[in-house]
């Protein structure tokens, strides 16, 4: 069962096993956690607080929104997913760009 449809986990989505890999991976790339809520996390790049990586879970619409900075740009790219698995896979694929 996916983490956003599992009633036991719906209030604690981002601390589930699906996203536990983020903390160490982003820390090793120079990112710092600035917001840590069960359905919303934000990391900022050390030395450049305007760059941020964000995951926000909308429990009403059952969507996971992922936002990250575009290289050599002041803009963010934001996309959404219907499952934690798809969001996690996307984040893992984009990790080299962060």
C-alpha positions as CSV (number, residue, x, y, z in Angstrom):
1,X,0.0,0.0,0.0
2,X,1.3,3.5,-0.9
3,X,2.3,5.8,2.0
4,X,-0.3,8.5,1.1
5,X,-3.2,6.1,1.1
6,X,-2.2,4.2,4.2
7,X,-4.4,5.6,7.0
8,X,-1.8,4.8,9.7
9,X,0.9,6.8,7.9
10,X,-1.1,9.7,6.4
11,X,-0.1,12.2,9.1
12,X,3.5,11.1,9.0
13,X,4.3,10.6,5.3
14,X,7.7,12.2,5.0
15,X,9.2,10.4,8.0
16,X,8.1,7.0,6.6
17,X,10.7,4.6,5.1
18,X,9.9,5.9,1.6
19,X,11.8,9.1,2.2
20,X,14.3,8.2,5.0
21,X,17.2,8.3,2.5
22,X,16.9,12.0,1.9
23,X,18.4,13.2,5.2
24,X,21.9,11.8,4.6
25,X,21.9,12.2,0.8
26,X,21.1,15.9,0.9
27,X,23.3,16.6,3.9
28,X,26.3,15.0,2.1
29,X,25.5,17.3,-0.9
30,X,25.6,20.5,1.3
31,X,21.9,20.9,2.0
32,X,20.5,21.8,5.4
33,X,17.0,20.9,6.7
34,X,15.0,24.0,7.7
35,X,11.5,22.7,7.8
36,X,10.6,19.3,9.1
37,X,6.9,18.5,9.4
38,X,5.2,15.2,8.8
39,X,3.9,16.3,5.4
40,X,6.2,19.1,4.5
41,X,10.0,19.3,4.4
42,X,12.4,22.0,3.0
43,X,16.1,21.9,2.6
44,X,18.2,24.9,1.6
45,X,21.6,24.9,0.0
46,X,24.4,25.9,2.4
47,X,25.8,29.3,1.3
48,X,22.8,30.0,-1.0
49,X,19.6,30.2,1.0
50,X,17.6,31.1,-2.2
51,X,18.1,27.5,-3.5
52,X,15.7,25.1,-1.9
53,X,14.5,21.5,-2.3
54,X,10.9,20.9,-1.1
55,X,8.5,18.0,-0.7
56,X,4.9,18.8,0.2
57,X,2.2,16.2,0.6
58,X,-1.4,17.2,0.0
59,X,-3.4,14.6,1.9
60,X,-6.8,15.9,0.6
61,X,-5.9,15.4,-3.1
62,X,-3.5,12.5,-2.3
63,X,-0.6,14.2,-4.2
64,X,3.1,14.6,-3.4
65,X,4.6,17.9,-4.8
66,X,8.4,18.0,-5.3
67,X,10.3,21.2,-6.1
68,X,14.0,21.7,-6.7
69,X,16.2,24.4,-8.2
70,X,17.1,24.4,-11.8
71,X,20.8,24.5,-12.6
72,X,22.2,27.9,-13.5
73,X,18.8,29.5,-12.9
74,X,16.9,31.4,-10.2
75,X,13.8,29.3,-11.0
76,X,12.4,26.1,-9.4
77,X,10.9,23.1,-11.1
78,X,7.8,21.7,-9.5
79,X,6.0,18.5,-10.3
80,X,3.5,16.2,-8.6
81,X,3.0,12.5,-8.1
82,X,0.2,10.2,-7.1
83,X,2.4,7.7,-5.2
84,X,5.3,7.8,-2.8
85,X,7.1,5.2,-4.9
86,X,7.0,7.5,-8.0
87,X,8.0,10.5,-6.0
88,X,10.9,8.6,-4.4
89,X,12.1,7.2,-7.7
90,X,12.0,10.7,-9.3
91,X,13.9,12.3,-6.4
92,X,16.6,9.5,-6.6
93,X,17.0,10.1,-10.3
94,X,17.3,13.9,-9.8
95,X,19.7,13.7,-6.8
96,X,22.8,14.2,-9.0
97,X,21.4,17.6,-10.1
98,X,21.1,18.9,-6.6
